[in-house]
Structures are given as C-alpha cells and as structure tokens.
Amino acid sequence: MSRPGRESENRSVSTPEALHRFSQDPRVRTRRSGPPRDGGKCVVYWMQRAQRILENPALDLAIGIANELSLPVVIYFSVMGNFPGANLRHFHFMQQGLRDIAEGAAERGIGFVLRRAPESTLEAFLEEVNAAILIGDENPLREPERWRAALAKRLTIPYWTVDADVVVPSAIFNRSFVLLHHFRPHLKRHLDQFLVAGPAPAPVKPWRPARATSSFDLSRDITEGFAKLDRGVEPVDTFTGGTHAALKRLDHFIRHALAGYNEQRNHPAVDGTSRMSPYLHFGHISPITIALAVRAAAANGQCPGDTAEKFLDELIGWRELAILFVRHNPNYDNWECAEPWARKTLIEHAGDPRPWSYSLAQFERAETHDELWNAAQRQMVRTGYMHNYLRMYWAKKILEWSPDPARAFEWAVTLNDRYQLDGRDPNGYSGIAWAIVGKHDRPWFNRPVFGLIRPMSGEAIARKTDTVTYIANHSPSRN
Ligand SMILES: Cc1cc2nc3c(=O)[nH]c(=O)nc-3n(C[C@H](O)[C@H](O)[C@H](O)COP(=O)(O)OP(=O)(O)OC[C@H]3O[C@@H](n4cnc5c(N)ncnc54)[C@H](O)[C@@H]3O)c2cc1C
C-alpha cells in the first residue's frame, strides 16, 4: 500500500480507505493485517473450500481489492494427496469441479493455477508471482482452520479470509445454538442483509502469466502418483462434480420436485429432495445461489411460499446451525459433544443388553439382520449418497447395535466420511450428533439403550413410506 504522500507506480492514493472499507465486511476476517506488499504484482486468491467462480464472495473480494490496486487476480489451488479423509471418490468429484473453475476463470480474465503438494507450496507460489495480498476462504473444520491460523503467523503479506459458504457470516452470531428454534429468530434478523447476489466485479487487469508459471494439466488425473491415497472407495456416476452439474441439478429439482418437497422429502424411494449436498460440500455452488433460485421459483408461482420456506429452513437454518456447532465445539466429531442430559442418560444405559451387536466391519459390509438398514448402507457405499430420512435411522441403529455410544459415534463418522460424497462436512457431524447424542434435539421417553435419546423404528418408517421399493432398489444383487 502507498505510504502517505507517496504514490506508487500501480496504485491510487485512495487505496488505504478502499481496503479499509473491504475489511469491514462482516464476511471478512483479517488474519494478517498490514499494507499490501510494495511493488506486488498480483492478488492471490487461495481457493480451498469455495471451489467455484460463480457467487463466490472470496473471489469477489480478491477482484475488488485487485481493481483498487490495479493488479490482476490469480486463483491458486493446491491438490493435497493427504487431505484429511479424502479418497479416490472425493478426488474424482473434485477434479470434475476443477475443470469448471479453470473454464470460468479464463472466461472472466482471472488466472487459475493448479499445483500439487508437496511439489509446490502456497508460500513458494506467493513469492513466485510476487503477491501483494492473499485472500482465502473459511472452513470451520479443525484441520483446515489450523492451516489457516499457522499460515497467518508465517506470512509477511496481508492475509484475509472470507466466510464464503454460508448465507449469514458465522461471525455475526459468534456462538452456537442448542435448538433450531433458538437460532431461527437470530438468523431471520440478518437474512435480508445477506441473502443477496454478490457484486461479481469484472477484473480491470487481466492475468497474463509469466511463461514459467506452470499449472497442472487437468486432462491428467490429479491423483496420479499419490501412493498413500485410499483408492478402495471408487468414483460414482450418480453425481457429476462441478458448478455446471450443480446448476443443472438445481434446475431439475426446482422444475420437478420443489413444489412437492414438503410431502416427498421423507420418501426415500422417491427423487424428492435437491441432492445439493455434495455440491455444497465441495463449494461447487453457493447456498445463496440455491436460496435465491428457490425464492424466485416461489415468486413465479412454481411452488407454494411455505414449501420454499421449508426448504430454506433446511438449507440455511439446519445447515448454518451445524456450521456454528462445528465452529464452536472442539468435540464436534466425537461423543464428548453430548449435552449433559444426553451424556448422563447414555451412561445410565451403557450396561443395557444390546439385542444385536455388530462390529465396524459388519456394518461396513451391510451385514446386519435389518434389510432396511442394509439397503441404506448399500445406497451410501454404491452411490455416494444416502437419503436424509434413512441417515437418521442408519445412525440411530448404529447406536442401538454398537458396544457403547462412543464407538457408535466414531463408527458412524468413519462410514459417513468414507462413503458419502458430502461427508467430512459440518452437516455430517451435527447429523450424527443429533442421532446419537441428542444434539439440537430434546429429551424423549426413557427406553433401553437409548435412554432419553429419540429412538427410531423400522416398522414405523415402513408404515409411513414405501420401504419395499427402497430395499429392492438397493438390494445386494442390484448395482
Ligand atoms: C446421521 C446423519 C448424517 C448426515 N451426514 C451428512 C453429511 O455428511 N453431509 C451433509 O451435507 N449432510 C449430512 N446430513 C444432513 C442431511 O441428511 C443431508 O444434508 C441431506 O440428506 C442432503 O440431501 P439433499 O441435498 O437432497 O437435501 P435437501 O432436503 O434437498 O436439503 C437441501 C440442503 O439443506 C441442507 N440440509 C438438509 N437437511 C439437513 C440437516 N438435517 N442438517 C443440516 N443441513 C441439512 C443440506 O445442505 C441440503 O443439501 C446428515 C444427517 C444425518 C441424520
């Protein structure tokens, strides 16, 4: 940034004020403050969670700052072979998304550089391109947050992150909530301010890479040579990754299923939900894009207003409740996150006889006595996705048939994160916590094994929905 009274070659004198204005946005967190590097040649956006060009507040901020500094923007993406819990299924889906990013960046005049760790590091790249400032996105999970905090300590240029994958920035609340109905009024108060399309500024200076700026060729497999990668979980063809596929699926949902969402969402044999979760997990689509499209559909009479609101309650209410839970509870992925009442009741019932008890391997191979449970497990293993109604049942039964609640939680996380395309996500940890330790739920009636945790029965589900078709669709012989 120009020092007072001195105008540097490529920056206007108004730059400090403009930067200050950007930093006041509630989505923005200044992780390392200070002026942009004097003589810096570009703004780097380190893309990690928000893997998209469309409706990406982190990218918008990088472009806004770059325009103020009269600099180009380059997106840096690092493929990490040891990303926690990632396997071939996840990398395959991510690679499909990366192609859309490369295409979108080129159309918008932004650079896109793909490198693979450990051959290249972000810090080496910042030196290579002489970055003036680093912009990043946010991720509430433990490891990605640790990387960001550690990076901020090491960097010598400013580093800001943007809460790009929520509607209302989490910092606005700065706390978690016990129940959704406690959270809703707070959320509603801020929705109109944040549920709006971003400015999508056009870059003033196009990125012209130096000849030596290499980028991994996306026609090659991004996992090439990753010796330690878990390749046992194969890619699926039920979902295609990327923003294009996400928008296509969203359009399909709005035209064919949104109007019936209230009635159909609890019928696992029906294609009655959005299936946006893998795209949201990888940041291929913004929740703002989805919410605005659903609101527009309601305004056009494509669905009743209360149906749109019910969907938004899931997409924004439950999803952002989960994100706040993960952000504020260091035990989000183990049973220690239980509320005191849940912990007490589960300990009281720890010695109850289990009518059935299975090992993790038996669960994984869908070898229980319960055909509905086995079908749900097979849907997840084969398609990378399990219907919401059965996710609840699936996790409740893991509690019922595991030796103790701590192991039930651990095993549910292991399986969920391994096979679901949307796994390793705040929604997964909060969903498992809801099912197994009563998180975001209230005490129910005292029962063996469950204590006061809400139970679920296969018979009750079979009375409400067509489990016969669901089981047939996911039978052992059907692929
Ligand atoms: C045991 C268990 C495990 C789960 N694991 C995951 C997971 O790993 N990843 C994941 O994204 N979701 C998880 N969920 C939440 C939910 O089941 C999925 O988000 C939903 O089924 C995804 O399908 P959809 O996109 O068609 O949902 P829709 O019904 O179309 O809902 C739209 C969006 O709203 C959000 N949403 C819906 N239901 C919930 C919910 N209960 N909690 C938080 N957000 C919600 C999701 O982002 C979803 O994509 C889990 C729930 C349970 C009970």
The ligand as an SDF file (V2000), in Angstrom:
LIG
                    3D

 53 58  0  0  0  0  0  0  0  0999 V2000
  -26.7060  -39.2530   10.5300 C   0  0  0  0  0  0  0  0  0  0  0  0
  -26.7030  -38.1220    9.5520 C   0  0  0  0  0  0  0  0  0  0  0  0
  -25.5910  -37.9040    8.7630 C   0  0  0  0  0  0  0  0  0  0  0  0
  -25.5750  -36.8430    7.8530 C   0  0  0  0  0  0  0  0  0  0  0  0
  -24.4490  -36.6450    7.1170 N   0  0  0  0  0  0  0  0  0  0  0  0
  -24.3710  -35.5690    6.3060 C   0  0  0  0  0  0  0  0  0  0  0  0
  -23.1690  -35.2750    5.6090 C   0  0  0  0  0  0  0  0  0  0  0  0
  -22.1640  -35.9770    5.7590 O   0  0  0  0  0  0  0  0  0  0  0  0
  -23.1620  -34.1880    4.7890 N   0  0  0  0  0  0  0  0  0  0  0  0
  -24.2550  -33.4080    4.6020 C   0  0  0  0  0  0  0  0  0  0  0  0
  -24.2040  -32.4430    3.8300 O   0  0  0  0  0  0  0  0  0  0  0  0
  -25.4010  -33.6520    5.2720 N   0  0  0  0  0  0  0  0  0  0  0  0
  -25.4820  -34.6950    6.1190 C   0  0  0  0  0  0  0  0  0  0  0  0
  -26.6380  -34.9240    6.8130 N   0  0  0  0  0  0  0  0  0  0  0  0
  -27.7570  -33.9690    6.7010 C   0  0  0  0  0  0  0  0  0  0  0  0
  -28.7780  -34.3270    5.5970 C   0  0  0  0  0  0  0  0  0  0  0  0
  -29.1350  -35.6650    5.7240 O   0  0  0  0  0  0  0  0  0  0  0  0
  -28.2340  -34.0800    4.1970 C   0  0  0  0  0  0  0  0  0  0  0  0
  -27.7130  -32.7730    4.1160 O   0  0  0  0  0  0  0  0  0  0  0  0
  -29.3400  -34.2220    3.1350 C   0  0  0  0  0  0  0  0  0  0  0  0
  -29.8780  -35.5060    3.2050 O   0  0  0  0  0  0  0  0  0  0  0  0
  -28.7360  -33.9800    1.7630 C   0  0  0  0  0  0  0  0  0  0  0  0
  -29.6640  -34.2680    0.7710 O   0  0  0  0  0  0  0  0  0  0  0  0
  -30.3030  -33.1160   -0.1010 P   0  0  0  0  0  0  0  0  0  0  0  0
  -29.2410  -32.2030   -0.5580 O   0  0  0  0  0  0  0  0  0  0  0  0
  -31.1530  -33.7650   -1.1350 O   0  0  0  0  0  0  0  0  0  0  0  0
  -31.1960  -32.3930    0.9860 O   0  0  0  0  0  0  0  0  0  0  0  0
  -32.4450  -31.3830    0.8270 P   0  0  0  0  0  0  0  0  0  0  0  0
  -33.5510  -31.9490    1.6250 O   0  0  0  0  0  0  0  0  0  0  0  0
  -32.6980  -31.0740   -0.5750 O   0  0  0  0  0  0  0  0  0  0  0  0
  -31.9390  -30.1090    1.6270 O   0  0  0  0  0  0  0  0  0  0  0  0
  -31.2100  -29.0530    0.9860 C   0  0  0  0  0  0  0  0  0  0  0  0
  -29.9480  -28.7820    1.7730 C   0  0  0  0  0  0  0  0  0  0  0  0
  -30.2800  -28.4200    3.1140 O   0  0  0  0  0  0  0  0  0  0  0  0
  -29.2650  -28.8820    3.9990 C   0  0  0  0  0  0  0  0  0  0  0  0
  -29.8460  -29.8420    4.9340 N   0  0  0  0  0  0  0  0  0  0  0  0
  -30.8920  -30.6640    4.7510 C   0  0  0  0  0  0  0  0  0  0  0  0
  -31.1200  -31.3980    5.8550 N   0  0  0  0  0  0  0  0  0  0  0  0
  -30.1780  -31.0380    6.7460 C   0  0  0  0  0  0  0  0  0  0  0  0
  -29.8770  -31.4330    8.0770 C   0  0  0  0  0  0  0  0  0  0  0  0
  -30.5950  -32.3500    8.7300 N   0  0  0  0  0  0  0  0  0  0  0  0
  -28.8050  -30.8600    8.6920 N   0  0  0  0  0  0  0  0  0  0  0  0
  -28.0870  -29.9080    8.0810 C   0  0  0  0  0  0  0  0  0  0  0  0
  -28.3330  -29.4850    6.8140 N   0  0  0  0  0  0  0  0  0  0  0  0
  -29.3590  -30.0470    6.1660 C   0  0  0  0  0  0  0  0  0  0  0  0
  -28.2300  -29.6060    3.1440 C   0  0  0  0  0  0  0  0  0  0  0  0
  -27.1860  -28.7060    2.8610 O   0  0  0  0  0  0  0  0  0  0  0  0
  -29.0210  -29.9700    1.9090 C   0  0  0  0  0  0  0  0  0  0  0  0
  -28.2030  -30.1420    0.7660 O   0  0  0  0  0  0  0  0  0  0  0  0
  -26.6920  -35.9890    7.7350 C   0  0  0  0  0  0  0  0  0  0  0  0
  -27.8150  -36.2200    8.5360 C   0  0  0  0  0  0  0  0  0  0  0  0
  -27.8240  -37.2720    9.4220 C   0  0  0  0  0  0  0  0  0  0  0  0
  -29.0280  -37.5000   10.2720 C   0  0  0  0  0  0  0  0  0  0  0  0
  1  2  1  0
  2  3  1  0
  2 52  2  0
  3  4  2  0
  4  5  1  0
  4 50  1  0
  5  6  2  0
  6  7  1  0
  6 13  1  0
  7  8  2  0
  7  9  1  0
  9 10  1  0
 10 11  2  0
 10 12  1  0
 12 13  2  0
 13 14  1  0
 14 15  1  0
 14 50  1  0
 15 16  1  0
 16 17  1  0
 16 18  1  0
 18 19  1  0
 18 20  1  0
 20 21  1  0
 20 22  1  0
 22 23  1  0
 23 24  1  0
 24 25  2  0
 24 26  1  0
 24 27  1  0
 27 28  1  0
 28 29  2  0
 28 30  1  0
 28 31  1  0
 31 32  1  0
 32 33  1  0
 33 34  1  0
 33 48  1  0
 34 35  1  0
 35 36  1  0
 35 46  1  0
 36 37  1  0
 36 45  1  0
 37 38  2  0
 38 39  1  0
 39 40  1  0
 39 45  2  0
 40 41  1  0
 40 42  2  0
 42 43  1  0
 43 44  2  0
 44 45  1  0
 46 47  1  0
 46 48  1  0
 48 49  1  0
 50 51  2  0
 51 52  1  0
 52 53  1  0
M  END
$$$$
